[in-house]
Amino acid sequence: MENNKEKKEGKNVEAPGRGSKKVLWIIGGVILFFILAAVGAGVFAVKMGYAKQLLVNMMGDNSESLSEQEPQFMCDVPEILVNISVNGRDRFLSVKFYLGHDEPELEEELEKRMPEIRDAVLKILWEKSIEDINTPEGKELLREEIFQTVNGMLHRGKLRGVYFWHVMVQ
């Protein structure tokens, strides 16, 4: 009789492992939902233009990446030539560079103020010696000094960078 009772009870009891399959299906469905939601959010961020800012925020400071991007506009500064005395001999320092920026309205201001810009750069170059300029570090300091000086003169925008064509001693 007990055998019969166990059989009847066995019919009413679910087989082992069947409930755990349901739980796995539910967990799988929840995981799939979150994956699809994340992909959807990513697509939305790209379409709306938020993805770039999110990536910049995740990567940290973006000042280096900005400086690596090319500016949209380049303003040609005509060659500047100055006398420099080297060991009692007169030499010439020739500097040719471009001013990079991203603002179209800045182009007009740079062209209009080119005499002032050239004068300010001449003042910087008159203070330099050959030893100041002959090293890579010296050229970078010169670039930074020109950048800061010209940027301080501008009213309609800011420069992205100073790009040397040449820095030559003759």
Backbone as numpy.savetxt, mean C-alpha at the origin, in Angstrom:
# Nx Ny Nz CAx CAy CAz Cx Cy Cz
-40.28 -67.01 27.80 -41.07 -65.84 27.80 -40.21 -64.57 27.80
-39.15 -64.66 28.49 -38.25 -63.51 28.50 -37.72 -63.26 27.10
-37.45 -64.31 26.35 -36.97 -64.16 24.99 -37.98 -63.40 24.13
-39.22 -63.75 24.29 -40.28 -63.07 23.56 -40.37 -61.61 23.96
-40.22 -61.35 25.24 -40.29 -59.99 25.75 -39.14 -59.16 25.18
-37.94 -59.73 25.12 -36.77 -59.02 24.58 -36.98 -58.71 23.11
-37.58 -59.64 22.36 -37.82 -59.41 20.94 -38.80 -58.25 20.75
-39.89 -58.26 21.57 -40.87 -57.19 21.46 -40.23 -55.86 21.82
-39.43 -55.87 22.88 -38.76 -54.63 23.29 -37.74 -54.22 22.24
-37.08 -55.17 21.60 -36.09 -54.89 20.57 -36.71 -54.20 19.37
-37.94 -54.51 19.06 -38.61 -53.87 17.94 -38.89 -52.40 18.24
-39.19 -52.11 19.46 -39.51 -50.73 19.84 -38.25 -49.88 20.04
-37.13 -50.47 20.31 -35.88 -49.74 20.55 -35.15 -49.58 19.22
-34.62 -48.34 18.98 -33.88 -48.09 17.74 -32.56 -48.81 17.79
-32.09 -49.17 16.61 -30.80 -49.85 16.52 -29.71 -48.88 16.95
-28.66 -49.41 17.61 -27.58 -48.53 18.05 -26.91 -47.87 16.84
-26.53 -46.56 16.99 -25.84 -45.85 15.92 -26.77 -45.04 15.05
-28.04 -45.32 15.07 -28.99 -44.62 14.21 -29.18 -43.18 14.69
-29.25 -42.93 15.97 -29.41 -41.58 16.53 -28.16 -40.75 16.29
-27.00 -41.40 16.34 -25.75 -40.66 16.13 -25.63 -40.22 14.67
-26.23 -40.96 13.74 -26.22 -40.55 12.34 -27.03 -39.27 12.15
-28.14 -39.16 12.84 -28.96 -37.95 12.75 -28.19 -36.75 13.27
-27.48 -36.95 14.37 -26.69 -35.86 14.96 -25.59 -35.43 13.99
-24.94 -36.39 13.34 -23.89 -36.07 12.37 -24.46 -35.29 11.19
-25.66 -35.68 10.73 -26.30 -34.96 9.63 -26.63 -33.53 10.04
-27.09 -33.34 11.24 -27.42 -32.00 11.73 -26.15 -31.16 11.83
-25.09 -31.73 12.40 -23.82 -31.01 12.53 -23.27 -30.67 11.14
-23.33 -31.61 10.21 -22.87 -31.37 8.85 -23.67 -30.25 8.19
-24.97 -30.25 8.41 -25.82 -29.20 7.84 -25.47 -27.82 8.40
-25.22 -27.77 9.70 -24.85 -26.50 10.33 -23.50 -26.00 9.78
-22.54 -26.90 9.67 -21.22 -26.53 9.13 -21.36 -26.04 7.70
-22.13 -26.75 6.88 -22.36 -26.34 5.50 -23.01 -24.96 5.44
-23.97 -24.72 6.33 -24.62 -23.41 6.37 -23.61 -22.30 6.64
-22.72 -22.50 7.62 -21.73 -21.48 7.95 -20.71 -21.28 6.82
-20.35 -22.34 6.14 -19.42 -22.22 5.00 -20.08 -21.40 3.89
-21.32 -21.72 3.57 -22.04 -20.98 2.53 -22.24 -19.52 2.94
-22.52 -19.27 4.21 -22.69 -17.90 4.69 -21.37 -17.13 4.57
-20.23 -17.76 4.89 -18.92 -17.11 4.79 -18.59 -16.80 3.33
-18.85 -17.75 2.43 -18.61 -17.52 1.01 -19.50 -16.39 0.50
-20.75 -16.39 0.90 -21.67 -15.33 0.50 -21.22 -13.97 1.00
-20.75 -13.92 2.24 -20.24 -12.65 2.80 -19.00 -12.20 2.03
-18.15 -13.13 1.65 -16.96 -12.78 0.87 -17.32 -12.22 -0.48
-18.27 -12.85 -1.17 -18.72 -12.37 -2.47 -19.34 -10.98 -2.33
-20.14 -10.79 -1.30 -20.75 -9.49 -1.05 -19.68 -8.43 -0.80
-18.66 -8.76 0.00 -17.59 -7.81 0.31 -16.82 -7.42 -0.95
-16.57 -8.38 -1.83 -15.86 -8.08 -3.08 -16.73 -7.19 -3.97
-18.00 -7.53 -4.12 -18.90 -6.76 -4.98 -19.08 -5.33 -4.48
-19.13 -5.14 -3.18 -19.37 -3.82 -2.60 -18.09 -3.03 -2.38
-16.94 -3.64 -2.63 -15.67 -2.92 -2.49 -15.10 -2.94 -1.09
-15.64 -3.76 -0.21 -15.14 -3.82 1.17 -13.96 -4.77 1.32
-13.76 -5.64 0.37 -12.74 -6.68 0.52 -11.35 -6.10 0.64
-11.04 -5.07 -0.14 -9.70 -4.47 -0.09 -9.42 -3.93 1.30
-10.38 -3.17 1.85 -10.17 -2.59 3.18 -10.08 -3.69 4.24
-10.87 -4.74 4.10 -10.79 -5.84 5.07 -9.42 -6.50 5.02
-8.89 -6.72 3.81 -7.56 -7.32 3.68 -6.48 -6.41 4.26
-6.60 -5.11 4.00 -5.62 -4.16 4.54 -5.67 -4.19 6.06
-6.87 -4.22 6.63 -7.00 -4.27 8.09 -6.43 -5.56 8.66
-6.63 -6.68 7.96 -6.10 -7.96 8.45 -4.59 -8.01 8.34
-4.02 -7.37 7.30 -2.58 -7.41 7.09 -1.85 -6.38 7.93
-2.56 -5.43 8.51 -1.91 -4.42 9.34 -1.64 -3.17 8.55
-0.55 -2.48 8.88 -0.18 -1.19 8.29 0.01 -1.34 6.79
-0.59 -0.46 6.02 -0.50 -0.56 4.57 0.36 0.53 3.96
1.13 1.25 4.75 1.92 2.35 4.19 2.95 1.84 3.20
3.53 0.68 3.44 4.52 0.16 2.51 3.87 -0.24 1.20
2.70 -0.86 1.26 2.05 -1.28 0.03 1.60 -0.09 -0.80
1.23 1.00 -0.14 0.87 2.19 -0.89 2.05 2.77 -1.63
3.17 2.80 -0.98 4.33 3.38 -1.62 4.80 2.54 -2.80
4.47 1.25 -2.82 4.87 0.40 -3.92 3.97 0.57 -5.14
2.76 1.07 -4.94 1.85 1.29 -6.06 2.30 2.52 -6.84
2.15 2.46 -8.15 2.51 3.60 -8.98 1.47 4.70 -8.81
1.94 5.95 -8.74 0.98 7.06 -8.70 0.29 7.20 -10.05
-0.88 7.80 -10.04 -1.64 7.97 -11.29 -1.03 9.03 -12.20
-0.40 10.06 -11.61 0.14 11.16 -12.40 1.60 11.41 -12.02
2.38 11.85 -13.01 3.78 12.23 -12.79 4.00 13.63 -13.35
4.55 14.49 -12.53 4.87 15.85 -12.96 6.38 15.93 -13.15
6.79 16.28 -14.34 8.20 16.37 -14.71 8.80 17.66 -14.15
9.85 17.53 -13.36 10.59 18.70 -12.88 11.82 18.81 -13.76
11.98 19.94 -14.46 13.14 20.08 -15.35 14.45 19.92 -14.58
15.47 19.50 -15.29 16.78 19.24 -14.68 17.25 20.47 -13.90
17.80 20.21 -12.73 18.36 21.26 -11.89 19.86 21.03 -11.81
20.63 22.06 -12.09 22.08 21.97 -12.14 22.66 22.99 -11.16
23.51 22.53 -10.24 24.14 23.44 -9.27 25.64 23.19 -9.24
26.40 24.24 -8.86 27.85 24.12 -8.64 28.10 23.59 -7.24
29.04 22.66 -7.14 29.47 22.15 -5.84 30.99 22.12 -5.85
31.58 22.57 -4.78 33.04 22.57 -4.69 33.49 21.25 -4.07
34.40 20.56 -4.76 34.94 19.29 -4.29 36.47 19.44 -4.25
37.04 19.42 -3.05 38.49 19.56 -2.88 39.04 20.78 -3.63
38.33 21.89 -3.53 38.77 23.11 -4.18 38.46 23.19 -5.66
37.91 22.13 -6.23 37.54 22.13 -7.66 36.03 22.29 -7.79
35.64 23.06 -8.77 34.21 23.20 -9.03 33.70 22.00 -9.81
32.62 21.45 -9.31 31.94 20.33 -9.98 30.48 20.72 -10.14
29.77 19.94 -10.93 28.35 20.19 -11.14 27.55 19.01 -10.61
26.47 19.33 -9.94 25.51 18.32 -9.50 24.26 18.51 -10.34
23.88 17.46 -11.05 22.70 17.49 -11.90 21.65 16.56 -11.31
20.45 17.09 -11.11 19.35 16.30 -10.54 18.13 16.46 -11.43
17.55 15.33 -11.80 16.32 15.32 -12.60 15.37 14.35 -11.91
14.12 14.79 -11.67 13.17 13.93 -10.96 11.73 14.25 -11.36
10.84 13.39 -10.89 9.41 13.53 -11.13 8.70 13.54 -9.79
7.58 14.24 -9.75 6.73 14.28 -8.56 5.49 13.44 -8.85
5.29 12.36 -8.10 4.15 11.48 -8.33 3.00 11.84 -7.41
1.79 11.81 -7.97 0.58 12.12 -7.19 -0.62 11.42 -7.81
-1.74 11.43 -7.07 -2.96 10.76 -7.53 -4.11 11.73 -7.79
-3.87 13.02 -7.63 -4.96 13.99 -7.71 -4.82 14.87 -8.96
-5.77 14.79 -9.90 -5.67 15.54 -11.15 -5.58 17.06 -10.92
-6.28 17.56 -9.91 -6.25 19.01 -9.67 -4.89 19.49 -9.16
-4.07 18.58 -8.69 -2.74 18.94 -8.21 -1.78 19.24 -9.37
-2.05 18.66 -10.53 -1.19 18.86 -11.71 -1.09 20.35 -12.06
-2.21 21.03 -12.05 -2.22 22.47 -12.39 -1.42 23.27 -11.36
-1.59 22.94 -10.09 -0.84 23.66 -9.05 0.66 23.43 -9.18
1.06 22.19 -9.46 2.48 21.90 -9.60 3.09 22.66 -10.78
2.39 22.71 -11.90 2.89 23.44 -13.07 2.98 24.93 -12.77
1.97 25.47 -12.14 1.93 26.89 -11.83 3.03 27.29 -10.85
3.32 26.40 -9.90 4.29 26.73 -8.85 5.67 26.14 -9.10
5.94 25.69 -10.33 7.22 25.07 -10.65 8.42 25.98 -10.34
8.37 27.29 -10.62 9.51 28.13 -10.24 9.79 28.09 -8.73
8.74 28.09 -7.92 8.92 28.02 -6.47 9.48 26.66 -6.05
9.00 25.61 -6.70 9.47 24.26 -6.38 10.95 24.13 -6.73
11.31 24.60 -7.91 12.73 24.53 -8.32 13.61 25.34 -7.37
13.14 26.51 -6.96 13.90 27.34 -6.03 14.09 26.64 -4.69
13.05 26.01 -4.19 13.15 25.28 -2.92 14.13 24.11 -3.03
14.10 23.40 -4.17 15.02 22.27 -4.36 16.46 22.79 -4.52
16.63 23.91 -5.19 17.96 24.51 -5.31 18.54 24.82 -3.92
17.73 25.37 -3.05 18.18 25.67 -1.68 18.63 24.40 -0.96
17.92 23.31 -1.18 18.31 22.04 -0.56 19.65 21.58 -1.13
19.79 21.64 -2.45 21.01 21.15 -3.11 22.23 22.00 -2.76
22.06 23.31 -2.58 23.19 24.18 -2.24 23.80 23.80 -0.89
23.02 23.19 -0.03 23.51 22.80 1.29 24.18 21.43 1.30
24.13 20.71 0.20 24.66 19.35 0.14 26.11 19.34 -0.32
26.81 18.32 0.14 28.16 18.06 -0.36 28.12 16.77 -1.16
29.18 16.50 -1.89 29.25 15.27 -2.68 29.13 14.05 -1.76
29.76 14.12 -0.58 29.70 13.00 0.36 28.26 12.74 0.81
27.45 13.83 0.90 26.05 13.68 1.31 25.24 12.91 0.27
25.64 13.02 -0.99 24.82 12.50 -2.09 25.37 11.22 -2.70
26.63 10.95 -2.52 27.26 9.80 -3.20 26.85 8.44 -2.67
26.20 8.34 -1.55 25.79 7.03 -1.01 24.31 6.80 -1.28
23.88 5.55 -1.33 22.44 5.29 -1.49 21.61 5.91 -0.36
22.13 5.86 0.86 21.41 6.45 1.99 21.28 7.96 1.81
22.35 8.58 1.30 22.33 10.02 1.05 21.29 10.40 0.01
21.18 9.59 -1.03 20.17 9.86 -2.07 18.76 9.71 -1.50
18.57 8.72 -0.63 17.25 8.53 -0.02 16.91 9.71 0.91
17.90 10.20 1.63 17.67 11.38 2.48 17.32 12.60 1.62
18.00 12.76 0.49 17.70 13.84 -0.44 16.27 13.71 -0.96
15.89 12.50 -1.34 14.52 12.24 -1.83 13.50 12.64 -0.76
13.73 12.24 0.47 12.80 12.53 1.56 12.74 14.03 1.84
13.88 14.71 1.79 13.90 16.15 2.03 13.15 16.91 0.94
13.33 16.51 -0.31 12.59 17.13 -1.42 11.10 16.86 -1.26
10.75 15.63 -0.93 9.35 15.23 -0.74 8.69 16.09 0.34
9.33 16.19 1.50 8.75 16.96 2.62 8.63 18.44 2.26
9.65 18.99 1.62 9.64 20.41 1.26 8.53 20.73 0.27
8.45 19.95 -0.81 7.44 20.22 -1.84 6.04 19.95 -1.29
5.86 18.89 -0.54 4.55 18.59 0.04 4.08 19.72 0.94
5.01 20.33 1.68 4.66 21.45 2.56 4.22 22.70 1.81
4.57 22.79 0.54 4.21 23.95 -0.28 2.83 23.82 -0.91
2.29 22.62 -0.99 1.08 22.37 -1.77 -0.20 22.67 -0.99
-1.22 23.15 -1.73 -2.52 23.48 -1.13 -3.63 22.53 -1.58
-3.52 21.96 -2.77 -4.62 21.17 -3.36 -4.49 19.67 -3.18
-3.47 19.21 -2.55 -3.31 17.77 -2.38 -1.93 17.44 -1.86
-1.61 16.17 -1.91 -0.32 15.67 -1.41 0.35 14.81 -2.47
1.68 14.80 -2.41 2.47 13.95 -3.30 2.44 12.51 -2.82
2.64 11.59 -3.74 2.82 10.18 -3.40 4.30 9.85 -3.28
5.13 10.57 -4.06 6.54 10.26 -4.01 7.37 11.15 -4.92
8.68 11.09 -4.70 9.66 11.76 -5.55 10.43 10.65 -6.24
10.53 10.71 -7.57 11.15 9.66 -8.37 12.30 10.24 -9.18
13.51 9.85 -8.83 14.69 10.38 -9.52 14.84 9.79 -10.91
15.16 10.65 -11.87 15.57 10.21 -13.20 17.07 10.01 -13.14
17.76 11.04 -12.56 19.18 10.88 -12.31 19.65 11.85 -11.23
20.71 11.48 -10.55 21.45 12.33 -9.63 22.89 12.11 -10.02
23.51 13.14 -10.64 24.83 12.98 -11.25 25.78 14.08 -10.82
27.03 13.70 -10.57 28.09 14.67 -10.33 28.99 14.67 -11.54
29.25 15.84 -12.13 30.09 15.94 -13.32 31.32 16.78 -13.04
